[in-house]
Amino acid sequence: MSEAAKISLRQRAEKEARDFLVVFAYVWFLLAILSLHRTLILSEAHIVQHQGLTFVKALAFAKIMFLAERWRFGEIFESKPLIWPVLFKSAAFAALLLIMDIAEEALVGRFWPKLAAHNADDFAANNTQMVISAAVLTFAALMPFFALRELGHTLGDKPLRDLFFKKRMNFIPASSETGEGRR
């Protein structure tokens, strides 16, 4: 393999790793907050166990989101206004996350029956409200993530990153240089 091919392969692997880490960090944060919310609402005492499962679930879910993006999931909205792919992807991944949450509950019941038995009464009584609440919260929390992703695809990752992490004075429109506009 030539030196140039090795460098481009290495650069591509580093970019893929950075992209995956961004997805994973957001998903882990989202799932940790949702898990904490659920734990507090149900007055559960197993906060640490839920956070450990959250890490594993975030890895799996981030990998699914990462691969779906690479396979161009939702590309039917590519020529539509940005709101449509944002809403579609937020809804689709919120539904997928709920399915994973139900699977997690089944796994907890299978491997930790005492923990599941403790939560079974609360979970059964609040199942419909919990599913609806989790769906709405997840949908709402995924919208900013997908909005920024879609903006990055449209504007380019570097300009979007520059807008967020460089001094804003570098990005004021030309009309502002004449004294008009925002200060």
Secondary structure, 3 states (H helix, E strand, C coil): CCHHHHHHHHHHHHHHHHHHHHHHHHHHHHHHHHHHHHHHHCCCCCHHHHHHHHHHHHHHHHHHHHHHHHCCCCHHHCCCCCHHHHHHHHHHHHHHHHHHHHHHHHHHHHHCHHHHHHHHHHHHHHHHHHHHHHHHHHHHHHHHHHHHHHHHHHHCHHHHHHHHHCCHHHHCCHHHHHCCCCC
